[in-house]
Amino acid sequence: MSIQGVQPKLSAILNFKKQKFEIVDKKGRYILKPQHDIFPEMPENEDLTMRLAGLIGLDVPLHGMIWAKDDTLTYFIKRFDRKGQNDKIPIEDFAQLAGLSRDTKYDYSMEKVVKLIDKFCTFPSIEKVKLFKLVLFCFITGNEDMHLKNFSIITHDEKIELSPVYDLVNSTIEFKKPTEEIALPLRGNKKNLTKNMLIKYFGRERCGLTEKIIDKVLKSIIDARPGWIAEINNSFLSPKMNKKYVELVDSRFARLNL
C-alpha cells in the first residue's frame, strides 16, 4: 500500500492579515496534509523527516506544522512550482518522463532513474550526486515509498535539475510488518539492501561518482547524525513513534557501517 496515495491533501493560500490558511480549489500556494485514519502521526512524521533531510543539505521547501480547529496537527508545505500570482514553474515527475502513470509508478528501477537524469538534466553529474544522497537518506530514514512520482525535475532559467524534495516520510515505522526497503528495485532487490549495493553498486557504478564525492556525501550524513537524534527527540511524534524512529535510524546506520 502506498502511504502517500491515501494521504489527504488540501490546497491552500496563506491569508497574512488573518494569519491563517484558507482552503481553495485553485491557485493554491501551499499544500496541507491533516491526520488520516489509517496511519497515525503522518503529519508529524513528514515534518520531522523533511527536517532531517535539510540537515544533510537536501533542498527542502518551506514547511511546518499548524494546529487545526480539532486540536490535531496538520503538516503544511509551500509549493515550489509556483511564483508570483499566476506563474507556474515547469515541473515533471519521473513517471511522466518515463511515459508511465500513477498506476504504473512502481514499474521501474533505480538504475533507470539514473538514465532519466542523464537524458533530461542539464548537468547530470551534479544531479546524480543529489540522487545518491537522497537514496541513502531514504534508506536510513525508512522511506520505502519513493516511487517515480516522488522524483521530479524542475526548470529554472533554462536549467533542468532535480526539484526540491517532497513527500519524505518514514513509512517503515507506520507498518506493523514492512516487507520492502525501497519502492523501485535496486539490482533487482526491494529489500535486504546492503552497503555494497547502495554505495559501491549504486553510487560508484550506476551514478558514476568518484570515491572522493561518495566520501563527502557519507561524511555529511555521519556528521548530521547527532543533530538527527536531537531533532527526533524534539519532534511532535509520540514517545512510542519517537522510539521506533530512533531505533530504525540506528539500525540502518549499523547496516551501512557508518
FIKOLZA-1660 file (N, C-alpha, C; in steps of 0.1 Angstrom, whole numbers, plus 5000, padded with zeros to 4 digits):
% residues 258
   i   px   py   pz ch aa at
   1 5008 4988 5000  A  M  N
   1 5000 5000 5000  A  M CA
   1 5009 5012 5000  A  M  C
   2 5005 5022 4992  A  S  N
   2 5012 5035 4992  A  S CA
   2 5007 5044 5002  A  S  C
   3 5015 5049 5011  A  I  N
   3 5011 5058 5022  A  I CA
   3 5007 5071 5016  A  I  C
   4 5015 5076 5007  A  Q  N
   4 5012 5089 5001  A  Q CA
   4 4999 5089 4993  A  Q  C
   5 4996 5077 4987  A  G  N
   5 4984 5076 4978  A  G CA
   5 4971 5077 4986  A  G  C
   6 4972 5074 4999  A  V  N
   6 4959 5075 5007  A  V CA
   6 4959 5087 5016  A  V  C
   7 4970 5095 5016  A  Q  N
   7 4971 5107 5025  A  Q CA
   7 4962 5118 5020  A  Q  C
   8 4953 5124 5028  A  P  N
   8 4945 5135 5023  A  P CA
   8 4954 5148 5021  A  P  C
   9 4951 5155 5010  A  K  N
   9 4958 5167 5007  A  K CA
   9 4949 5178 5004  A  K  C
  10 4951 5190 5009  A  L  N
  10 4943 5202 5006  A  L CA
  10 4951 5213 5001  A  L  C
  11 4945 5220 4991  A  S  N
  11 4952 5232 4985  A  S CA
  11 4948 5244 4993  A  S  C
  12 4958 5253 4996  A  A  N
  12 4955 5265 5004  A  A CA
  12 4963 5277 5000  A  A  C
  13 4958 5288 5004  A  I  N
  13 4966 5301 5004  A  I CA
  13 4968 5306 5018  A  I  C
  14 4978 5314 5020  A  L  N
  14 4980 5320 5033  A  L CA
  14 4975 5334 5034  A  L  C
  15 4965 5336 5043  A  N  N
  15 4959 5349 5045  A  N CA
  15 4968 5356 5055  A  N  C
  16 4977 5365 5051  A  F  N
  16 4986 5371 5060  A  F CA
  16 4979 5380 5071  A  F  C
  17 4968 5387 5066  A  K  N
  17 4961 5396 5075  A  K CA
  17 4954 5389 5087  A  K  C
  18 4948 5377 5083  A  K  N
  18 4942 5369 5093  A  K CA
  18 4951 5359 5100  A  K  C
  19 4963 5357 5093  A  Q  N
  19 4973 5348 5098  A  Q CA
  19 4968 5334 5099  A  Q  C
  20 4962 5329 5088  A  K  N
  20 4956 5316 5088  A  K CA
  20 4956 5311 5073  A  K  C
  21 4956 5298 5072  A  F  N
  21 4954 5292 5058  A  F CA
  21 4940 5291 5054  A  F  C
  22 4937 5294 5041  A  E  N
  22 4923 5293 5036  A  E CA
  22 4923 5282 5025  A  E  C
  23 4914 5273 5026  A  I  N
  23 4913 5262 5016  A  I CA
  23 4908 5268 5003  A  I  C
  24 4914 5264 4991  A  V  N
  24 4910 5269 4978  A  V CA
  24 4909 5258 4968  A  V  C
  25 4902 5260 4958  A  D  N
  25 4901 5250 4947  A  D CA
  25 4912 5251 4937  A  D  C
  26 4917 5263 4935  A  K  N
  26 4928 5266 4925  A  K CA
  26 4936 5277 4930  A  K  C
  27 4948 5279 4923  A  K  N
  27 4958 5289 4927  A  K CA
  27 4963 5288 4941  A  K  C
  28 4963 5276 4946  A  G  N
  28 4969 5274 4959  A  G CA
  28 4984 5276 4959  A  G  C
  29 4989 5280 4970  A  R  N
  29 5004 5282 4972  A  R CA
  29 5009 5273 4982  A  R  C
  30 5001 5266 4989  A  Y  N
  30 5005 5257 5000  A  Y CA
  30 4997 5244 4999  A  Y  C
  31 5003 5233 5003  A  I  N
  31 4996 5220 5005  A  I CA
  31 4995 5217 5019  A  I  C
  32 4983 5214 5024  A  L  N
  32 4980 5210 5038  A  L CA
  32 4978 5195 5038  A  L  C
  33 4984 5188 5048  A  K  N
  33 4981 5174 5050  A  K CA
  33 4977 5171 5064  A  K  C
  34 4964 5169 5067  A  P  N
  34 4959 5167 5080  A  P CA
  34 4961 5152 5084  A  P  C
  35 4957 5149 5096  A  Q  N
  35 4958 5135 5101  A  Q CA
  35 4948 5126 5092  A  Q  C
  36 4951 5114 5091  A  H  N
  36 4942 5105 5085  A  H CA
  36 4940 5092 5093  A  H  C
  37 4930 5084 5089  A  D  N
  37 4925 5073 5097  A  D CA
  37 4934 5061 5097  A  D  C
  38 4942 5059 5087  A  I  N
  38 4949 5046 5086  A  I CA
  38 4963 5047 5092  A  I  C
  39 4970 5057 5090  A  F  N
  39 4984 5057 5095  A  F CA
  39 4985 5068 5106  A  F  C
  40 4989 5065 5118  A  P  N
  40 4990 5075 5128  A  P CA
  40 5002 5085 5127  A  P  C
  41 4999 5097 5131  A  E  N
  41 5010 5107 5132  A  E CA
  41 5018 5110 5119  A  E  C
  42 5011 5109 5108  A  M  N
  42 5017 5111 5095  A  M CA
  42 5022 5125 5093  A  M  C
  43 5014 5136 5097  A  P  N
  43 5019 5149 5096  A  P CA
  43 5032 5151 5104  A  P  C
  44 5032 5146 5116  A  E  N
  44 5044 5147 5125  A  E CA
  44 5056 5140 5119  A  E  C
  45 5053 5129 5113  A  N  N
  45 5063 5121 5107  A  N CA
  45 5070 5128 5095  A  N  C
  46 5061 5133 5086  A  E  N
  46 5067 5140 5074  A  E CA
  46 5074 5153 5078  A  E  C
  47 5069 5161 5087  A  D  N
  47 5076 5173 5091  A  D CA
  47 5090 5169 5097  A  D  C
  48 5091 5159 5105  A  L  N
  48 5103 5155 5110  A  L CA
  48 5113 5151 5100  A  L  C
  49 5108 5142 5091  A  T  N
  49 5117 5136 5080  A  T CA
  49 5122 5147 5071  A  T  C
  50 5114 5157 5068  A  M  N
  50 5118 5168 5059  A  M CA
  50 5129 5176 5067  A  M  C
  51 5127 5178 5080  A  R  N
  51 5137 5185 5087  A  R CA
  51 5151 5178 5087  A  R  C
  52 5150 5165 5088  A  L  N
  52 5163 5157 5088  A  L CA
  52 5169 5158 5074  A  L  C
  53 5161 5158 5064  A  A  N
  53 5167 5160 5050  A  A CA
  53 5174 5173 5049  A  A  C
  54 5169 5184 5055  A  G  N
  54 5175 5197 5054  A  G CA
  54 5188 5197 5061  A  G  C
  55 5190 5189 5072  A  L  N
  55 5202 5188 5079  A  L CA
  55 5214 5182 5072  A  L  C
  56 5211 5175 5061  A  I  N
  56 5222 5170 5053  A  I CA
  56 5223 5177 5039  A  I  C
  57 5217 5189 5038  A  G  N
  57 5218 5197 5027  A  G CA
  57 5209 5194 5015  A  G  C
  58 5199 5185 5017  A  L  N
  58 5189 5183 5006  A  L CA
  58 5181 5196 5005  A  L  C
  59 5176 5199 4993  A  D  N
  59 5168 5211 4991  A  D CA
  59 5154 5209 4996  A  D  C
  60 5151 5215 5007  A  V  N
  60 5138 5213 5013  A  V CA
  60 5129 5226 5013  A  V  C
  61 5117 5226 5008  A  P  N
  61 5109 5237 5007  A  P CA
  61 5104 5242 5021  A  P  C
  62 5099 5254 5022  A  L  N
  62 5093 5259 5034  A  L CA
  62 5082 5250 5039  A  L  C
  63 5082 5245 5051  A  H  N
  63 5072 5236 5056  A  H CA
  63 5071 5237 5071  A  H  C
  64 5061 5231 5077  A  G  N
  64 5060 5232 5092  A  G CA
  64 5047 5226 5096  A  G  C
  65 5043 5229 5108  A  M  N
  65 5031 5223 5114  A  M CA
  65 5022 5234 5120  A  M  C
  66 5009 5232 5119  A  I  N
  66 4999 5241 5124  A  I CA
  66 4988 5233 5132  A  I  C
  67 4982 5239 5141  A  W  N
  67 4971 5233 5149  A  W CA
  67 4958 5235 5141  A  W  C
  68 4950 5224 5139  A  A  N
  68 4937 5226 5133  A  A CA
  68 4927 5229 5144  A  A  C
  69 4914 5232 5139  A  K  N
  69 4904 5235 5149  A  K CA
  69 4900 5224 5158  A  K  C
  70 4903 5211 5154  A  D  N
  70 4900 5200 5162  A  D CA
  70 4912 5196 5171  A  D  C
  71 4921 5205 5173  A  D  N
  71 4933 5203 5181  A  D CA
  71 4942 5192 5177  A  D  C
  72 4942 5189 5164  A  T  N
  72 4952 5180 5158  A  T CA
  72 4962 5187 5150  A  T  C
  73 4973 5182 5148  A  L  N
  73 4984 5188 5140  A  L CA
  73 4982 5185 5125  A  L  C
  74 4984 5195 5117  A  T  N
  74 4984 5194 5102  A  T CA
  74 4997 5199 5097  A  T  C
  75 5002 5191 5087  A  Y  N
  75 5015 5195 5081  A  Y CA
  75 5012 5204 5069  A  Y  C
  76 5021 5214 5067  A  F  N
  76 5020 5223 5055  A  F CA
  76 5033 5224 5048  A  F  C
  77 5033 5226 5035  A  I  N
  77 5045 5228 5027  A  I CA
  77 5041 5238 5016  A  I  C
  78 5051 5247 5014  A  K  N
  78 5049 5257 5003  A  K CA
  78 5052 5251 4990  A  K  C
  79 5044 5253 4980  A  R  N
  79 5046 5248 4966  A  R CA
  79 5058 5254 4960  A  R  C
  80 5067 5246 4954  A  F  N
  80 5078 5252 4948  A  F CA
  80 5077 5253 4933  A  F  C
  81 5065 5249 4928  A  D  N
  81 5062 5250 4914  A  D CA
  81 5053 5262 4910  A  D  C
  82 5054 5272 4919  A  R  N
  82 5046 5285 4917  A  R CA
  82 5055 5297 4920  A  R  C
  83 5053 5308 4913  A  K  N
  83 5060 5320 4916  A  K CA
  83 5051 5332 4912  A  K  C
  84 5052 5343 4919  A  G  N
  84 5043 5354 4917  A  G CA
  84 5028 5350 4919  A  G  C
  85 5019 5356 4912  A  Q  N
  85 5005 5354 4914  A  Q CA
  85 4999 5343 4906  A  Q  C
  86 5004 5342 4894  A  N  N
  86 4999 5333 4884  A  N CA
  86 5009 5323 4877  A  N  C
  87 5021 5326 4878  A  D  N
  87 5031 5319 4870  A  D CA
  87 5034 5305 4876  A  D  C
  88 5035 5295 4867  A  K  N
  88 5038 5282 4871  A  K CA
  88 5053 5279 4867  A  K  C
  89 5060 5272 4875  A  I  N
  89 5074 5268 4871  A  I CA
  89 5073 5254 4866  A  I  C
  90 5079 5252 4854  A  P  N
  90 5078 5238 4848  A  P CA
  90 5084 5227 4857  A  P  C
  91 5075 5218 4859  A  I  N
  91 5078 5206 4867  A  I CA
  91 5073 5193 4860  A  I  C
  92 5082 5183 4860  A  E  N
  92 5077 5170 4855  A  E CA
  92 5082 5159 4865  A  E  C
  93 5073 5150 4869  A  D  N
  93 5078 5139 4877  A  D CA
  93 5084 5128 4869  A  D  C
  94 5090 5119 4875  A  F  N
  94 5098 5109 4867  A  F CA
  94 5088 5099 4861  A  F  C
  95 5076 5098 4866  A  A  N
  95 5066 5089 4859  A  A CA
  95 5063 5095 4845  A  A  C
  96 5061 5108 4845  A  Q  N
  96 5059 5115 4832  A  Q CA
  96 5071 5113 4823  A  Q  C
  97 5083 5115 4828  A  L  N
  97 5095 5113 4820  A  L CA
  97 5096 5099 4814  A  L  C
  98 5092 5090 4822  A  A  N
  98 5093 5076 4818  A  A CA
  98 5081 5071 4809  A  A  C
  99 5071 5080 4807  A  G  N
  99 5060 5076 4800  A  G CA
  99 5051 5066 4807  A  G  C
 100 5051 5067 4821  A  L  N
 100 5043 5059 4829  A  L CA
 100 5032 5067 4836  A  L  C
 101 5023 5060 4844  A  S  N
 101 5012 5067 4850  A  S CA
 101 5012 5065 4865  A  S  C
 102 5002 5071 4872  A  R  N
 102 5001 5068 4886  A  R CA
 102 4999 5054 4889  A  R  C
 103 4993 5046 4880  A  D  N
 103 4990 5032 4883  A  D CA
 103 5003 5024 4880  A  D  C
 104 5012 5029 4873  A  T  N
 104 5024 5021 4870  A  T CA
 104 5037 5028 4875  A  T  C
 105 5035 5036 4886  A  K  N
 105 5047 5044 4891  A  K CA
 105 5057 5035 4898  A  K  C
 106 5054 5022 4901  A  Y  N
 106 5064 5013 4907  A  Y CA
 106 5070 5004 4897  A  Y  C
 107 5066 5005 4884  A  D  N
 107 5071 4996 4874  A  D CA
 107 5084 5002 4867  A  D  C
 108 5094 5003 4875  A  Y  N
 108 5107 5009 4871  A  Y CA
 108 5118 5004 4880  A  Y  C
 109 5130 5010 4878  A  S  N
 109 5141 5006 4887  A  S CA
 109 5150 5018 4890  A  S  C
 110 5158 5018 4900  A  M  N
 110 5167 5029 4903  A  M CA
 110 5177 5031 4892  A  M  C
 111 5181 5020 4886  A  E  N
 111 5191 5021 4875  A  E CA
 111 5185 5030 4864  A  E  C
 112 5172 5027 4861  A  K  N
 112 5166 5035 4850  A  K CA
 112 5163 5050 4854  A  K  C
 113 5162 5052 4867  A  V  N
 113 5161 5066 4872  A  V CA
 113 5173 5074 4869  A  V  C
 114 5185 5067 4871  A  V  N
 114 5198 5074 4867  A  V CA
 114 5198 5077 4852  A  V  C
 115 5193 5069 4844  A  K  N
 115 5193 5071 4830  A  K CA
 115 5184 5083 4826  A  K  C
 116 5173 5085 4833  A  L  N
 116 5164 5096 4831  A  L CA
 116 5172 5109 4834  A  L  C
 117 5180 5109 4845  A  I  N
 117 5187 5121 4848  A  I CA
 117 5198 5124 4837  A  I  C
 118 5204 5114 4833  A  D  N
 118 5214 5115 4822  A  D CA
 118 5207 5121 4809  A  D  C
 119 5195 5117 4807  A  K  N
 119 5188 5122 4795  A  K CA
 119 5182 5136 4796  A  K  C
 120 5177 5139 4807  A  F  N
 120 5169 5152 4808  A  F CA
 120 5176 5163 4816  A  F  C
 121 5185 5161 4825  A  C  N
 121 5191 5171 4833  A  C CA
 121 5202 5179 4825  A  C  C
 122 5203 5191 4828  A  T  N
 122 5213 5199 4822  A  T CA
 122 5228 5195 4826  A  T  C
 123 5229 5193 4839  A  F  N
 123 5242 5188 4844  A  F CA
 123 5241 5175 4851  A  F  C
 124 5240 5164 4844  A  P  N
 124 5237 5151 4851  A  P CA
 124 5246 5147 4862  A  P  C
 125 5259 5150 4861  A  S  N
 125 5268 5146 4871  A  S CA
 125 5265 5153 4885  A  S  C
 126 5260 5165 4884  A  I  N
 126 5256 5172 4897  A  I CA
 126 5244 5166 4902  A  I  C
 127 5234 5163 4894  A  E  N
 127 5221 5158 4899  A  E CA
 127 5223 5144 4904  A  E  C
 128 5232 5136 4899  A  K  N
 128 5234 5122 4903  A  K CA
 128 5240 5122 4917  A  K  C
 129 5247 5132 4921  A  V  N
 129 5252 5133 4935  A  V CA
 129 5240 5135 4944  A  V  C
 130 5231 5144 4940  A  K  N
 130 5219 5147 4948  A  K CA
 130 5210 5134 4949  A  K  C
 131 5209 5127 4938  A  L  N
 131 5201 5115 4938  A  L CA
 131 5207 5104 4948  A  L  C
 132 5220 5103 4947  A  F  N
 132 5227 5093 4956  A  F CA
 132 5225 5097 4971  A  F  C
 133 5226 5109 4974  A  K  N
 133 5224 5114 4988  A  K CA
 133 5209 5111 4992  A  K  C
 134 5200 5114 4983  A  L  N
 134 5186 5112 4986  A  L CA
 134 5182 5097 4988  A  L  C
 135 5188 5089 4980  A  V  N
 135 5185 5074 4981  A  V CA
 135 5191 5069 4994  A  V  C
 136 5203 5073 4998  A  L  N
 136 5208 5069 5011  A  L CA
 136 5200 5075 5022  A  L  C
 137 5195 5087 5021  A  F  N
 137 5187 5093 5032  A  F CA
 137 5174 5085 5033  A  F  C
 138 5168 5082 5022  A  C  N
 138 5155 5074 5023  A  C CA
 138 5157 5060 5029  A  C  C
 139 5168 5054 5026  A  F  N
 139 5171 5041 5032  A  F CA
 139 5173 5042 5047  A  F  C
 140 5180 5052 5051  A  I  N
 140 5183 5054 5066  A  I CA
 140 5171 5058 5073  A  I  C
 141 5162 5066 5067  A  T  N
 141 5150 5071 5074  A  T CA
 141 5138 5062 5071  A  T  C
 142 5140 5051 5065  A  G  N
 142 5129 5042 5063  A  G CA
 142 5118 5045 5053  A  G  C
 143 5122 5053 5043  A  N  N
 143 5112 5057 5033  A  N CA
 143 5112 5047 5022  A  N  C
 144 5103 5037 5022  A  E  N
 144 5102 5027 5012  A  E CA
 144 5091 5029 5002  A  E  C
 145 5087 5042 5001  A  D  N
 145 5076 5045 4992  A  D CA
 145 5081 5056 4982  A  D  C
 146 5094 5057 4978  A  M  N
 146 5099 5066 4969  A  M CA
 146 5097 5061 4954  A  M  C
 147 5084 5062 4950  A  H  N
 147 5081 5057 4936  A  H CA
 147 5084 5069 4926  A  H  C
 148 5081 5066 4913  A  L  N
 148 5085 5076 4903  A  L CA
 148 5079 5090 4905  A  L  C
 149 5067 5091 4910  A  K  N
 149 5061 5104 4912  A  K CA
 149 5066 5112 4923  A  K  C
 150 5075 5106 4931  A  N  N
 150 5082 5113 4942  A  N CA
 150 5095 5118 4938  A  N  C
 151 5099 5117 4925  A  F  N
 151 5111 5123 4920  A  F CA
 151 5106 5132 4909  A  F  C
 152 5112 5144 4908  A  S  N
 152 5108 5154 4898  A  S CA
 152 5120 5162 4893  A  S  C
 153 5118 5168 4881  A  I  N
 153 5128 5177 4876  A  I CA
 153 5121 5191 4875  A  I  C
 154 5128 5201 4877  A  I  N
 154 5123 5215 4876  A  I CA
 154 5132 5223 4867  A  I  C
 155 5126 5233 4860  A  T  N
 155 5133 5241 4851  A  T CA
 155 5134 5255 4856  A  T  C
 156 5147 5260 4859  A  H  N
 156 5150 5274 4863  A  H CA
 156 5159 5280 4853  A  H  C
 157 5155 5291 4847  A  D  N
 157 5164 5299 4838  A  D CA
 157 5170 5289 4828  A  D  C
 158 5162 5281 4822  A  E  N
 158 5166 5271 4812  A  E CA
 158 5175 5260 4817  A  E  C
 159 5177 5259 4830  A  K  N
 159 5185 5249 4836  A  K CA
 159 5175 5238 4842  A  K  C
 160 5177 5226 4838  A  I  N
 160 5169 5215 4843  A  I CA
 160 5176 5207 4853  A  I  C
 161 5170 5206 4865  A  E  N
 161 5177 5199 4876  A  E CA
 161 5166 5192 4885  A  E  C
 162 5171 5184 4894  A  L  N
 162 5162 5178 4904  A  L CA
 162 5154 5188 4912  A  L  C
 163 5142 5186 4914  A  S  N
 163 5134 5196 4922  A  S CA
 163 5137 5195 4937  A  S  C
 164 5133 5204 4944  A  P  N
 164 5134 5202 4959  A  P CA
 164 5127 5190 4963  A  P  C
 165 5130 5184 4974  A  V  N
 165 5125 5171 4979  A  V CA
 165 5111 5173 4984  A  V  C
 166 5103 5163 4984  A  Y  N
 166 5089 5163 4989  A  Y CA
 166 5084 5149 4992  A  Y  C
 167 5074 5148 5000  A  D  N
 167 5068 5135 5004  A  D CA
 167 5078 5126 5010  A  D  C
 168 5086 5131 5018  A  L  N
 168 5096 5123 5026  A  L CA
 168 5090 5119 5039  A  L  C
 169 5088 5106 5041  A  V  N
 169 5082 5100 5053  A  V CA
 169 5089 5087 5057  A  V  C
 170 5090 5085 5070  A  N  N
 170 5095 5072 5075  A  N CA
 170 5083 5063 5074  A  N  C
 171 5081 5057 5063  A  S  N
 171 5069 5048 5061  A  S CA
 171 5071 5035 5068  A  S  C
 172 5084 5031 5070  A  T  N
 172 5087 5018 5076  A  T CA
 172 5080 5017 5090  A  T  C
 173 5081 5027 5098  A  I  N
 173 5076 5027 5112  A  I CA
 173 5061 5028 5112  A  I  C
 174 5054 5031 5101  A  E  N
 174 5040 5031 5100  A  E CA
 174 5034 5017 5098  A  E  C
 175 5042 5008 5093  A  F  N
 175 5037 4994 5090  A  F CA
 175 5041 4985 5102  A  F  C
 176 5032 4976 5105  A  K  N
 176 5035 4966 5115  A  K CA
 176 5045 4956 5111  A  K  C
 177 5044 4952 5098  A  K  N
 177 5054 4943 5093  A  K CA
 177 5058 4947 5079  A  K  C
 178 5067 4957 5078  A  P  N
 178 5071 4962 5065  A  P CA
 178 5078 4951 5057  A  P  C
 179 5075 4950 5044  A  T  N
 179 5081 4939 5036  A  T CA
 179 5091 4944 5026  A  T  C
 180 5093 4957 5024  A  E  N
 180 5102 4963 5015  A  E CA
 180 5110 4974 5021  A  E  C
 181 5122 4977 5015  A  E  N
 181 5130 4988 5019  A  E CA
 181 5132 4999 5009  A  E  C
 182 5127 4997 4997  A  I  N
 182 5128 5006 4986  A  I CA
 182 5117 5004 4976  A  I  C
 183 5111 5015 4971  A  A  N
 183 5100 5013 4962  A  A CA
 183 5104 5008 4948  A  A  C
 184 5115 5013 4943  A  L  N
 184 5119 5009 4930  A  L CA
 184 5132 5000 4931  A  L  C
 185 5131 4988 4926  A  P  N
 185 5142 4979 4929  A  P CA
 185 5156 4984 4925  A  P  C
 186 5166 4980 4933  A  L  N
 186 5180 4982 4930  A  L CA
 186 5187 4969 4928  A  L  C
 187 5193 4967 4917  A  R  N
 187 5199 4954 4913  A  R CA
 187 5189 4943 4915  A  R  C
 188 5176 4946 4912  A  G  N
 188 5165 4936 4912  A  G CA
 188 5160 4934 4926  A  G  C
 189 5164 4941 4936  A  N  N
 189 5160 4939 4950  A  N CA
 189 5153 4951 4956  A  N  C
 190 5142 4947 4964  A  K  N
 190 5135 4958 4971  A  K CA
 190 5137 4957 4986  A  K  C
 191 5144 4947 4990  A  K  N
 191 5147 4945 5005  A  K CA
 191 5161 4939 5006  A  K  C
 192 5165 4938 5019  A  N  N
 192 5178 4932 5022  A  N CA
 192 5189 4940 5015  A  N  C
 193 5188 4953 5014  A  L  N
 193 5198 4961 5008  A  L CA
 193 5210 4962 5016  A  L  C
 194 5222 4962 5010  A  T  N
 194 5235 4962 5017  A  T CA
 194 5243 4974 5014  A  T  C
 195 5253 4976 5022  A  K  N
 195 5262 4988 5019  A  K CA
 195 5268 4987 5005  A  K  C
 196 5272 4975 5001  A  N  N
 196 5278 4973 4988  A  N CA
 196 5268 4977 4977  A  N  C
 197 5256 4973 4979  A  M  N
 197 5246 4976 4968  A  M CA
 197 5243 4991 4967  A  M  C
 198 5242 4998 4979  A  L  N
 198 5238 5012 4979  A  L CA
 198 5250 5021 4976  A  L  C
 199 5261 5018 4981  A  I  N
 199 5273 5027 4979  A  I CA
 199 5282 5023 4967  A  I  C
 200 5286 5011 4967  A  K  N
 200 5295 5007 4956  A  K CA
 200 5288 5006 4943  A  K  C
 201 5277 4998 4943  A  Y  N
 201 5270 4995 4931  A  Y CA
 201 5262 5007 4926  A  Y  C
 202 5254 5013 4935  A  F  N
 202 5245 5024 4930  A  F CA
 202 5253 5037 4929  A  F  C
 203 5261 5040 4939  A  G  N
 203 5268 5053 4939  A  G CA
 203 5280 5053 4929  A  G  C
 204 5288 5043 4930  A  R  N
 204 5300 5043 4922  A  R CA
 204 5297 5038 4908  A  R  C
 205 5291 5026 4906  A  E  N
 205 5289 5020 4893  A  E CA
 205 5278 5027 4885  A  E  C
 206 5266 5029 4891  A  R  N
 206 5255 5033 4883  A  R CA
 206 5255 5049 4882  A  R  C
 207 5258 5056 4893  A  C  N
 207 5258 5070 4893  A  C CA
 207 5271 5076 4888  A  C  C
 208 5281 5067 4888  A  G  N
 208 5295 5071 4883  A  G CA
 208 5302 5081 4892  A  G  C
 209 5299 5081 4905  A  L  N
 209 5305 5090 4914  A  L CA
 209 5319 5086 4918  A  L  C
 210 5328 5095 4920  A  T  N
 210 5342 5092 4925  A  T CA
 210 5342 5088 4940  A  T  C
 211 5352 5082 4944  A  E  N
 211 5353 5079 4958  A  E CA
 211 5353 5091 4967  A  E  C
 212 5360 5102 4962  A  K  N
 212 5360 5114 4969  A  K CA
 212 5346 5120 4971  A  K  C
 213 5338 5120 4961  A  I  N
 213 5325 5125 4962  A  I CA
 213 5316 5117 4971  A  I  C
 214 5317 5103 4970  A  I  N
 214 5310 5094 4978  A  I CA
 214 5313 5097 4993  A  I  C
 215 5326 5098 4996  A  D  N
 215 5331 5100 5009  A  D CA
 215 5325 5113 5015  A  D  C
 216 5324 5123 5006  A  K  N
 216 5319 5136 5011  A  K CA
 216 5304 5135 5014  A  K  C
 217 5297 5128 5006  A  V  N
 217 5282 5125 5009  A  V CA
 217 5281 5118 5022  A  V  C
 218 5288 5107 5024  A  L  N
 218 5288 5099 5036  A  L CA
 218 5291 5107 5048  A  L  C
 219 5301 5116 5047  A  K  N
 219 5305 5124 5058  A  K CA
 219 5294 5134 5062  A  K  C
 220 5287 5139 5052  A  S  N
 220 5276 5149 5055  A  S CA
 220 5265 5142 5063  A  S  C
 221 5263 5129 5060  A  I  N
 221 5253 5121 5067  A  I CA
 221 5258 5117 5081  A  I  C
 222 5270 5113 5082  A  I  N
 222 5276 5109 5095  A  I CA
 222 5276 5121 5105  A  I  C
 223 5280 5132 5100  A  D  N
 223 5281 5145 5108  A  D CA
 223 5268 5149 5113  A  D  C
 224 5257 5146 5105  A  A  N
 224 5244 5151 5108  A  A CA
 224 5237 5142 5119  A  A  C
 225 5243 5130 5121  A  R  N
 225 5236 5120 5130  A  R CA
 225 5232 5126 5144  A  R  C
 226 5241 5132 5151  A  P  N
 226 5237 5138 5164  A  P CA
 226 5226 5148 5163  A  P  C
 227 5226 5156 5153  A  G  N
 227 5215 5166 5151  A  G CA
 227 5202 5159 5147  A  G  C
 228 5203 5148 5140  A  W  N
 228 5191 5140 5137  A  W CA
 228 5185 5135 5150  A  W  C
 229 5193 5129 5158  A  I  N
 229 5187 5123 5170  A  I CA
 229 5181 5134 5179  A  I  C
 230 5187 5145 5180  A  A  N
 230 5182 5156 5188  A  A CA
 230 5169 5161 5182  A  A  C
 231 5168 5162 5168  A  E  N
 231 5156 5166 5161  A  E CA
 231 5145 5156 5163  A  E  C
 232 5148 5143 5163  A  I  N
 232 5138 5133 5165  A  I CA
 232 5132 5134 5180  A  I  C
 233 5141 5136 5189  A  N  N
 233 5137 5137 5203  A  N CA
 233 5129 5149 5206  A  N  C
 234 5131 5160 5198  A  N  N
 234 5123 5172 5200  A  N CA
 234 5111 5173 5190  A  N  C
 235 5108 5163 5183  A  S  N
 235 5097 5164 5173  A  S CA
 235 5084 5163 5180  A  S  C
 236 5073 5164 5171  A  F  N
 236 5059 5162 5176  A  F CA
 236 5055 5148 5177  A  F  C
 237 5064 5138 5174  A  L  N
 237 5060 5124 5174  A  L CA
 237 5057 5120 5189  A  L  C
 238 5049 5110 5191  A  S  N
 238 5046 5105 5204  A  S CA
 238 5059 5097 5209  A  S  C
 239 5060 5095 5222  A  P  N
 239 5072 5087 5226  A  P CA
 239 5074 5074 5220  A  P  C
 240 5063 5067 5217  A  K  N
 240 5063 5054 5210  A  K CA
 240 5069 5055 5196  A  K  C
 241 5063 5064 5188  A  M  N
 241 5068 5066 5175  A  M CA
 241 5082 5072 5174  A  M  C
 242 5085 5080 5184  A  N  N
 242 5099 5086 5185  A  N CA
 242 5109 5074 5187  A  N  C
 243 5106 5065 5196  A  K  N
 243 5115 5054 5199  A  K CA
 243 5117 5045 5186  A  K  C
 244 5106 5043 5179  A  K  N
 244 5107 5035 5167  A  K CA
 244 5115 5041 5156  A  K  C
 245 5114 5054 5155  A  Y  N
 245 5122 5062 5146  A  Y CA
 245 5137 5061 5149  A  Y  C
 246 5140 5064 5161  A  V  N
 246 5154 5063 5165  A  V CA
 246 5160 5049 5163  A  V  C
 247 5153 5039 5167  A  E  N
 247 5158 5025 5165  A  E CA
 247 5160 5022 5151  A  E  C
 248 5151 5026 5142  A  L  N
 248 5152 5024 5128  A  L CA
 248 5164 5031 5122  A  L  C
 249 5166 5043 5126  A  V  N
 249 5178 5051 5121  A  V CA
 249 5191 5044 5126  A  V  C
 250 5191 5040 5138  A  D  N
 250 5203 5034 5144  A  D CA
 250 5206 5021 5136  A  D  C
 251 5196 5013 5134  A  S  N
 251 5198 5000 5127  A  S CA
 251 5203 5002 5112  A  S  C
 252 5198 5012 5106  A  R  N
 252 5202 5015 5092  A  R CA
 252 5217 5020 5091  A  R  C
 253 5220 5029 5101  A  F  N
 253 5234 5033 5102  A  F CA
 253 5243 5021 5104  A  F  C
 254 5239 5012 5112  A  A  N
 254 5247 5000 5115  A  A CA
 254 5249 4991 5103  A  A  C
 255 5238 4990 5095  A  R  N
 255 5239 4982 5083  A  R CA
 255 5248 4988 5072  A  R  C
 256 5250 5001 5073  A  L  N
 256 5259 5008 5063  A  L CA
 256 5273 5009 5069  A  L  C
 257 5274 5005 5082  A  N  N
 257 5287 5006 5089  A  N CA
 257 5292 5021 5089  A  N  C
 258 5282 5029 5092  A  L  N
 258 5286 5044 5093  A  L CA
 258 5286 5048 5108  A  L  C
% end
